[in-house]
């Protein structure tokens, strides 16, 4: 604008007249006023966003657990979902330990307990001993549409430690689609709707982080790292809270729990065993050896039901199974004359089977 005014004044001598100069100065002043108003509005927007982020940051949790095996990171993200210290996060190998550590935004450190998880949604709930915490209310989830501007908060690359704020990524919802349309390309048992994001959220540590709108309202939980096995591209996505809310309520209500409370009086006189079902697990050589099926006995209830070697047992009834030892221990609570429902992960498909010594049958998930 100043260049245009200067050129006009040099090329047109009449432009030096008092009236012309006054008009040009008035125009220039109006332009300055316009840009000043834009800058003021932008400043107000940034201040409002900063205030929103402060409120959201207080609800983000940094989670540390198992890792190190084959270069796997031992950290991920989570979010507070109750004032009593319930934490929603992604169900992953990081939680496969008895020693999970949670850091709150103010730097406080807690030992977290895995209450339970839903392998179908790859969601888990932790619990710390704390009260009066800021939290996201899952009963009031927000929704987004394609093109909506969003913020993704997480402990990506372990940038945040202690009381450092979580990383914030600005992005847009590129699309709302179902992961089942990508079956075979992405390795995940979840097939429901997701927010596909243009932000690079598919990084170590992001899983379990929060996706919020510009008002700080919770939209979704950031998903785990997914790579297309066909073209080696990564998918940045988040699972809507509406998809997760039912499982969170079920876990807090006692389903998909991680460990049964010890109570010998509840054990039947004759318990169901893996041997009676015809299931042989892999050798239990580690502290938490995953309960993979090594062999299925010919003619056994397991074979008749359809179990196969390399199946990974993830649920026994509504009980989350994390190791060979825990699977054997949980079967001690099942009467030998009762049937039992077993959920296995075969490849990336979850399959349910009902087994008993007399009448095995396969269920439709």
QUIPE-V968216 format. One line per field, one symbol per residue. burial: # if it has 24 or more other ideal C-beta (glycine too) atoms within 12 Angstrom, else .. A space follows every 10 residues. Layout:
BEGIN
burial: ???
END
This chain:
BEGIN
burial: .......... .......... ...#...... .......... .......... ..#.###### #######... ..######## ##..###### #######..# #####....# .######### ########.# ..####.#.. ##.#...### ######.#.# ....#####. ####.#..#. .#...#.### #########. ########## ####.##### ######.... ...####### #####.#### ##...##### .......... ####.##### #......#.# ####.#...# ###.####.. ########## ####.##### ####.#..## ######.### #######..# .....
END
